[in-house]
Amino acid sequence: MAKFHVKKGDEVVVIAGAHKGKRGKILEVLTDKQRVRIETVAMIKRHTRKSQENPNGAIVEREGTVHISNVAKAEGFDARAAKRGAAPATT
């Protein structure tokens, strides 16, 4: 199993890609794909079929994944931003 710089429950900031600057807590680490699922970041819409739970079907919104190389721990990111004199990333 690979060892990564972040783990489930860590507060992270997205440093590259379409969601750059967003911040959230890691919900899941997908080690085989080298991706992480971060709360309220990379939201996707999933269309579900009709079932007993959803008699009419539904559109469920949930978190997508972000590559692990595109995230940094928030405390390290904020410390570096403060050292440079820039404003920290927001939610």
N, CA, C and O atoms as a GROMACS GRO file, in nm:
protein
  364
    1MET      N    1   0.084  -0.118   0.000
    1MET     CA    2   0.000   0.000   0.000
    1MET      C    3   0.089   0.124   0.000
    1MET      O    4   0.189   0.130   0.072
    2ALA      N    5   0.052   0.221  -0.079
    2ALA     CA    6   0.129   0.345  -0.089
    2ALA      C    7   0.105   0.432   0.033
    2ALA      O    8   0.000   0.425   0.097
    3LYS      N    9   0.203   0.515   0.065
    3LYS     CA   10   0.190   0.608   0.177
    3LYS      C   11   0.178   0.749   0.121
    3LYS      O   12   0.258   0.791   0.038
    4PHE      N   13   0.076   0.822   0.167
    4PHE     CA   14   0.048   0.954   0.115
    4PHE      C   15   0.069   1.061   0.222
    4PHE      O   16   0.078   1.029   0.340
    5HIS      N   17   0.076   1.186   0.181
    5HIS     CA   18   0.101   1.297   0.272
    5HIS      C   19  -0.026   1.343   0.344
    5HIS      O   20  -0.018   1.427   0.434
    6VAL      N   21  -0.141   1.290   0.306
    6VAL     CA   22  -0.267   1.326   0.372
    6VAL      C   23  -0.342   1.199   0.408
    6VAL      O   24  -0.317   1.093   0.351
    7LYS      N   25  -0.435   1.210   0.503
    7LYS     CA   26  -0.515   1.094   0.542
    7LYS      C   27  -0.657   1.141   0.571
    7LYS      O   28  -0.686   1.260   0.574
    8LYS      N   29  -0.746   1.045   0.591
    8LYS     CA   30  -0.886   1.074   0.617
    8LYS      C   31  -0.899   1.163   0.740
    8LYS      O   32  -0.836   1.137   0.843
    9GLY      N   33  -0.980   1.268   0.728
    9GLY     CA   34  -1.002   1.359   0.840
    9GLY      C   35  -0.914   1.483   0.838
    9GLY      O   36  -0.940   1.578   0.912
   10ASP      N   37  -0.811   1.485   0.754
   10ASP     CA   38  -0.723   1.602   0.746
   10ASP      C   39  -0.794   1.718   0.678
   10ASP      O   40  -0.876   1.698   0.588
   11GLU      N   41  -0.763   1.839   0.721
   11GLU     CA   42  -0.811   1.961   0.656
   11GLU      C   43  -0.713   1.994   0.545
   11GLU      O   44  -0.593   2.009   0.571
   12VAL      N   45  -0.761   2.005   0.420
   12VAL     CA   46  -0.673   2.027   0.306
   12VAL      C   47  -0.721   2.144   0.221
   12VAL      O   48  -0.836   2.187   0.231
   13VAL      N   49  -0.630   2.195   0.137
   13VAL     CA   50  -0.659   2.300   0.040
   13VAL      C   51  -0.622   2.245  -0.096
   13VAL      O   52  -0.517   2.183  -0.113
   14VAL      N   53  -0.709   2.267  -0.196
   14VAL     CA   54  -0.679   2.226  -0.333
   14VAL      C   55  -0.586   2.331  -0.392
   14VAL      O   56  -0.619   2.450  -0.394
   15ILE      N   57  -0.469   2.287  -0.441
   15ILE     CA   58  -0.368   2.382  -0.488
   15ILE      C   59  -0.358   2.387  -0.640
   15ILE      O   60  -0.286   2.472  -0.693
   16ALA      N   61  -0.429   2.298  -0.712
   16ALA     CA   62  -0.423   2.299  -0.858
   16ALA      C   63  -0.552   2.242  -0.914
   16ALA      O   64  -0.622   2.166  -0.847
   17GLY      N   65  -0.582   2.279  -1.037
   17GLY     CA   66  -0.699   2.224  -1.105
   17GLY      C   67  -0.819   2.316  -1.099
   17GLY      O   68  -0.809   2.432  -1.059
   18ALA      N   69  -0.933   2.264  -1.140
   18ALA     CA   70  -1.055   2.343  -1.151
   18ALA      C   71  -1.107   2.393  -1.016
   18ALA      O   72  -1.179   2.493  -1.012
   19HIS      N   73  -1.073   2.326  -0.909
   19HIS     CA   74  -1.123   2.362  -0.776
   19HIS      C   75  -1.016   2.428  -0.690
   19HIS      O   76  -1.022   2.423  -0.567
   20LYS      N   77  -0.919   2.489  -0.754
   20LYS     CA   78  -0.806   2.553  -0.686
   20LYS      C   79  -0.854   2.656  -0.584
   20LYS      O   80  -0.940   2.739  -0.615
   21GLY      N   81  -0.799   2.650  -0.462
   21GLY     CA   82  -0.832   2.745  -0.358
   21GLY      C   83  -0.941   2.697  -0.263
   21GLY      O   84  -0.960   2.757  -0.157
   22LYS      N   85  -1.011   2.591  -0.298
   22LYS     CA   86  -1.117   2.541  -0.210
   22LYS      C   87  -1.055   2.460  -0.097
   22LYS      O   88  -0.949   2.400  -0.111
   23ARG      N   89  -1.126   2.459   0.015
   23ARG     CA   90  -1.076   2.396   0.137
   23ARG      C   91  -1.183   2.303   0.192
   23ARG      O   92  -1.302   2.332   0.182
   24GLY      N   93  -1.141   2.192   0.251
   24GLY     CA   94  -1.236   2.099   0.311
   24GLY      C   95  -1.166   1.985   0.382
   24GLY      O   96  -1.044   1.976   0.382
   25LYS      N   97  -1.247   1.899   0.442
   25LYS     CA   98  -1.196   1.784   0.517
   25LYS      C   99  -1.202   1.661   0.428
   25LYS      O  100  -1.298   1.644   0.352
   26ILE      N  101  -1.100   1.576   0.435
   26ILE     CA  102  -1.096   1.455   0.353
   26ILE      C  103  -1.195   1.353   0.408
   26ILE      O  104  -1.190   1.317   0.526
   27LEU      N  105  -1.284   1.305   0.321
   27LEU     CA  106  -1.382   1.205   0.358
   27LEU      C  107  -1.330   1.064   0.331
   27LEU      O  108  -1.363   0.970   0.403
   28GLU      N  109  -1.249   1.050   0.225
   28GLU     CA  110  -1.204   0.917   0.183
   28GLU      C  111  -1.077   0.931   0.101
   28GLU      O  112  -1.061   1.027   0.025
   29VAL      N  113  -0.986   0.835   0.116
   29VAL     CA  114  -0.865   0.828   0.035
   29VAL      C  115  -0.874   0.701  -0.048
   29VAL      O  116  -0.885   0.591   0.006
   30LEU      N  117  -0.869   0.716  -0.181
   30LEU     CA  118  -0.873   0.602  -0.272
   30LEU      C  119  -0.729   0.570  -0.311
   30LEU      O  120  -0.676   0.628  -0.406
   31THR      N  121  -0.665   0.478  -0.238
   31THR     CA  122  -0.523   0.453  -0.255
   31THR      C  123  -0.488   0.394  -0.391
   31THR      O  124  -0.385   0.429  -0.449
   32ASP      N  125  -0.572   0.306  -0.444
   32ASP     CA  126  -0.540   0.243  -0.573
   32ASP      C  127  -0.545   0.342  -0.688
   32ASP      O  128  -0.472   0.325  -0.786
   33LYS      N  129  -0.629   0.445  -0.679
   33LYS     CA  130  -0.640   0.545  -0.785
   33LYS      C  131  -0.565   0.673  -0.754
   33LYS      O  132  -0.560   0.763  -0.837
   34GLN      N  133  -0.505   0.684  -0.635
   34GLN     CA  134  -0.433   0.801  -0.588
   34GLN      C  135  -0.521   0.927  -0.592
   34GLN      O  136  -0.479   1.031  -0.641
   35ARG      N  137  -0.642   0.914  -0.540
   35ARG     CA  138  -0.736   1.025  -0.538
   35ARG      C  139  -0.798   1.039  -0.400
   35ARG      O  140  -0.800   0.944  -0.322
   36VAL      N  141  -0.850   1.157  -0.371
   36VAL     CA  142  -0.917   1.182  -0.244
   36VAL      C  143  -1.054   1.243  -0.269
   36VAL      O  144  -1.075   1.311  -0.370
   37ARG      N  145  -1.146   1.218  -0.177
   37ARG     CA  146  -1.279   1.276  -0.182
   37ARG      C  147  -1.285   1.378  -0.068
   37ARG      O  148  -1.265   1.344   0.048
   38ILE      N  149  -1.311   1.504  -0.102
   38ILE     CA  150  -1.310   1.614  -0.006
   38ILE      C  151  -1.451   1.670   0.006
   38ILE      O  152  -1.519   1.689  -0.095
   39GLU      N  153  -1.495   1.697   0.130
   39GLU     CA  154  -1.633   1.744   0.148
   39GLU      C  155  -1.652   1.880   0.082
   39GLU      O  156  -1.569   1.970   0.097
   40THR      N  157  -1.762   1.895   0.011
   40THR     CA  158  -1.807   2.015  -0.061
   40THR      C  159  -1.712   2.061  -0.172
   40THR      O  160  -1.721   2.176  -0.215
   41VAL      N  161  -1.622   1.975  -0.219
   41VAL     CA  162  -1.533   2.008  -0.329
   41VAL      C  163  -1.559   1.909  -0.442
   41VAL      O  164  -1.578   1.790  -0.416
   42ALA      N  165  -1.560   1.955  -0.565
   42ALA     CA  166  -1.579   1.872  -0.685
   42ALA      C  167  -1.714   1.800  -0.682
   42ALA      O  168  -1.721   1.679  -0.705
   43MET      N  169  -1.820   1.874  -0.654
   43MET     CA  170  -1.953   1.816  -0.646
   43MET      C  171  -1.998   1.769  -0.785
   43MET      O  172  -1.984   1.840  -0.884
   44ILE      N  173  -2.054   1.647  -0.790
   44ILE     CA  174  -2.106   1.590  -0.914
   44ILE      C  175  -2.251   1.550  -0.893
   44ILE      O  176  -2.294   1.527  -0.781
   45LYS      N  177  -2.325   1.543  -1.003
   45LYS     CA  178  -2.466   1.501  -0.996
   45LYS      C  179  -2.475   1.359  -1.047
   45LYS      O  180  -2.426   1.328  -1.156
   46ARG      N  181  -2.538   1.273  -0.970
   46ARG     CA  182  -2.554   1.132  -1.003
   46ARG      C  183  -2.703   1.105  -1.024
   46ARG      O  184  -2.783   1.125  -0.934
   47HIS      N  185  -2.739   1.059  -1.143
   47HIS     CA  186  -2.878   1.026  -1.174
   47HIS      C  187  -2.904   0.882  -1.133
   47HIS      O  188  -2.836   0.791  -1.180
   48THR      N  189  -3.003   0.861  -1.045
   48THR     CA  190  -3.033   0.726  -0.996
   48THR      C  191  -3.161   0.675  -1.060
   48THR      O  192  -3.251   0.752  -1.093
   49ARG      N  193  -3.168   0.544  -1.077
   49ARG     CA  194  -3.288   0.486  -1.137
   49ARG      C  195  -3.400   0.474  -1.034
   49ARG      O  196  -3.380   0.497  -0.914
   50LYS      N  197  -3.515   0.439  -1.082
   50LYS     CA  198  -3.629   0.417  -0.994
   50LYS      C  199  -3.600   0.295  -0.907
   50LYS      O  200  -3.547   0.195  -0.954
   51SER      N  201  -3.636   0.305  -0.779
   51SER     CA  202  -3.618   0.195  -0.685
   51SER      C  203  -3.719   0.212  -0.572
   51SER      O  204  -3.801   0.304  -0.574
   52GLN      N  205  -3.712   0.123  -0.474
   52GLN     CA  206  -3.804   0.136  -0.361
   52GLN      C  207  -3.771   0.260  -0.279
   52GLN      O  208  -3.861   0.325  -0.224
   53GLU      N  209  -3.643   0.293  -0.270
   53GLU     CA  210  -3.604   0.413  -0.196
   53GLU      C  211  -3.648   0.541  -0.270
   53GLU      O  212  -3.696   0.636  -0.208
   54ASN      N  213  -3.630   0.541  -0.402
   54ASN     CA  214  -3.666   0.657  -0.485
   54ASN      C  215  -3.763   0.610  -0.593
   54ASN      O  216  -3.720   0.572  -0.702
   55PRO      N  217  -3.893   0.613  -0.564
   55PRO     CA  218  -3.991   0.561  -0.661
   55PRO      C  219  -3.990   0.633  -0.795
   55PRO      O  220  -4.024   0.574  -0.898
   56ASN      N  221  -3.951   0.760  -0.796
   56ASN     CA  222  -3.947   0.836  -0.921
   56ASN      C  223  -3.806   0.855  -0.974
   56ASN      O  224  -3.785   0.926  -1.073
   57GLY      N  225  -3.708   0.794  -0.908
   57GLY     CA  226  -3.570   0.822  -0.943
   57GLY      C  227  -3.530   0.954  -0.878
   57GLY      O  228  -3.613   1.021  -0.818
   58ALA      N  229  -3.404   0.990  -0.889
   58ALA     CA  230  -3.359   1.114  -0.827
   58ALA      C  231  -3.226   1.157  -0.887
   58ALA      O  232  -3.157   1.079  -0.952
   59ILE      N  233  -3.194   1.283  -0.865
   59ILE     CA  234  -3.062   1.335  -0.900
   59ILE      C  235  -2.993   1.363  -0.767
   59ILE      O  236  -3.031   1.455  -0.695
   60VAL      N  237  -2.891   1.285  -0.735
   60VAL     CA  238  -2.820   1.295  -0.609
   60VAL      C  239  -2.690   1.370  -0.633
   60VAL      O  240  -2.615   1.339  -0.725
   61GLU      N  241  -2.663   1.470  -0.550
   61GLU     CA  242  -2.539   1.545  -0.561
   61GLU      C  243  -2.443   1.495  -0.455
   61GLU      O  244  -2.477   1.487  -0.337
   62ARG      N  245  -2.320   1.460  -0.497
   62ARG     CA  246  -2.220   1.410  -0.404
   62ARG      C  247  -2.082   1.456  -0.446
   62ARG      O  248  -2.065   1.513  -0.553
   63GLU      N  249  -1.984   1.429  -0.360
   63GLU     CA  250  -1.848   1.474  -0.386
   63GLU      C  251  -1.780   1.384  -0.489
   63GLU      O  252  -1.793   1.261  -0.484
   64GLY      N  253  -1.709   1.446  -0.581
   64GLY     CA  254  -1.625   1.373  -0.675
   64GLY      C  255  -1.486   1.358  -0.615
   64GLY      O  256  -1.467   1.383  -0.496
   65THR      N  257  -1.391   1.318  -0.696
   65THR     CA  258  -1.255   1.298  -0.645
   65THR      C  259  -1.159   1.401  -0.704
   65THR      O  260  -1.183   1.457  -0.811
   66VAL      N  261  -1.050   1.424  -0.632
   66VAL     CA  262  -0.942   1.512  -0.674
   66VAL      C  263  -0.814   1.433  -0.661
   66VAL      O  264  -0.797   1.359  -0.564
   67HIS      N  265  -0.721   1.448  -0.756
   67HIS     CA  266  -0.594   1.374  -0.747
   67HIS      C  267  -0.517   1.421  -0.624
   67HIS      O  268  -0.517   1.539  -0.589
   68ILE      N  269  -0.452   1.326  -0.560
   68ILE     CA  270  -0.386   1.353  -0.432
   68ILE      C  271  -0.271   1.453  -0.445
   68ILE      O  272  -0.235   1.519  -0.348
   69SER      N  273  -0.213   1.464  -0.565
   69SER     CA  274  -0.104   1.559  -0.585
   69SER      C  275  -0.154   1.703  -0.592
   69SER      O  276  -0.075   1.797  -0.584
   70ASN      N  277  -0.285   1.722  -0.606
   70ASN     CA  278  -0.342   1.856  -0.616
   70ASN      C  279  -0.391   1.911  -0.483
   70ASN      O  280  -0.457   2.015  -0.480
   71VAL      N  281  -0.362   1.843  -0.372
   71VAL     CA  282  -0.404   1.891  -0.241
   71VAL      C  283  -0.284   1.906  -0.149
   71VAL      O  284  -0.183   1.838  -0.163
   72ALA      N  285  -0.297   1.999  -0.053
   72ALA     CA  286  -0.193   2.022   0.048
   72ALA      C  287  -0.262   2.037   0.183
   72ALA      O  288  -0.376   2.083   0.190
   73LYS      N  289  -0.194   1.997   0.289
   73LYS     CA  290  -0.250   2.015   0.423
   73LYS      C  291  -0.270   2.163   0.450
   73LYS      O  292  -0.186   2.246   0.415
   74ALA      N  293  -0.382   2.196   0.510
   74ALA     CA  294  -0.420   2.337   0.529
   74ALA      C  295  -0.324   2.411   0.621
   74ALA      O  296  -0.292   2.527   0.594
   75GLU      N  297  -0.278   2.348   0.729
   75GLU     CA  298  -0.191   2.420   0.822
   75GLU      C  299  -0.058   2.458   0.757
   75GLU      O  300  -0.006   2.567   0.781
   76GLY      N  301  -0.003   2.369   0.676
   76GLY     CA  302   0.121   2.400   0.604
   76GLY      C  303   0.100   2.507   0.498
   76GLY      O  304   0.184   2.595   0.480
   77PHE      N  305  -0.013   2.498   0.430
   77PHE     CA  306  -0.046   2.596   0.327
   77PHE      C  307  -0.064   2.735   0.388
   77PHE      O  308  -0.014   2.834   0.334
   78ASP      N  309  -0.137   2.742   0.501
   78ASP     CA  310  -0.160   2.871   0.566
   78ASP      C  311  -0.031   2.931   0.622
   78ASP      O  312  -0.010   3.052   0.617
   79ALA      N  313   0.056   2.844   0.676
   79ALA     CA  314   0.182   2.893   0.729
   79ALA      C  315   0.268   2.953   0.618
   79ALA      O  316   0.332   3.057   0.636
   80ARG      N  317   0.268   2.886   0.504
   80ARG     CA  318   0.346   2.935   0.391
   80ARG      C  319   0.286   3.066   0.337
   80ARG      O  320   0.360   3.158   0.302
   81ALA      N  321   0.152   3.075   0.331
   81ALA     CA  322   0.086   3.196   0.284
   81ALA      C  323   0.114   3.313   0.379
   81ALA      O  324   0.136   3.425   0.334
   82ALA      N  325   0.113   3.287   0.508
   82ALA     CA  326   0.139   3.393   0.606
   82ALA      C  327   0.283   3.442   0.595
   82ALA      O  328   0.311   3.561   0.610
   83LYS      N  329   0.374   3.350   0.568
   83LYS     CA  330   0.515   3.387   0.554
   83LYS      C  331   0.535   3.477   0.432
   83LYS      O  332   0.618   3.568   0.435
   84ARG      N  333   0.460   3.451   0.326
   84ARG     CA  334   0.470   3.532   0.204
   84ARG      C  335   0.391   3.661   0.216
   84ARG      O  336   0.411   3.753   0.136
   85GLY      N  337   0.300   3.670   0.314
   85GLY     CA  338   0.220   3.790   0.333
   85GLY      C  339   0.091   3.789   0.254
   85GLY      O  340   0.025   3.892   0.240
   86ALA      N  341   0.053   3.674   0.201
   86ALA     CA  342  -0.070   3.663   0.123
   86ALA      C  343  -0.184   3.619   0.212
   86ALA      O  344  -0.163   3.571   0.323
   87ALA      N  345  -0.307   3.636   0.162
   87ALA     CA  346  -0.425   3.593   0.236
   87ALA      C  347  -0.441   3.441   0.226
   87ALA      O  348  -0.414   3.386   0.119
   88PRO      N  349  -0.485   3.372   0.332
   88PRO     CA  350  -0.506   3.228   0.325
   88PRO      C  351  -0.626   3.192   0.239
   88PRO      O  352  -0.713   3.276   0.214
   89ALA      N  353  -0.629   3.068   0.193
   89ALA     CA  354  -0.740   3.020   0.108
   89ALA      C  355  -0.870   3.015   0.187
   89ALA      O  356  -0.869   2.991   0.308
   90THR      N  357  -0.981   3.038   0.118
   90THR     CA  358  -1.111   3.037   0.182
   90THR      C  359  -1.187   2.912   0.143
   90THR      O  360  -1.144   2.836   0.057
   91THR      N  361  -1.301   2.892   0.208
   91THR     CA  362  -1.382   2.774   0.182
   91THR      C  363  -1.452   2.780   0.050
   91THR      O  364  -1.524   2.686   0.014
   0.00000   0.00000   0.00000
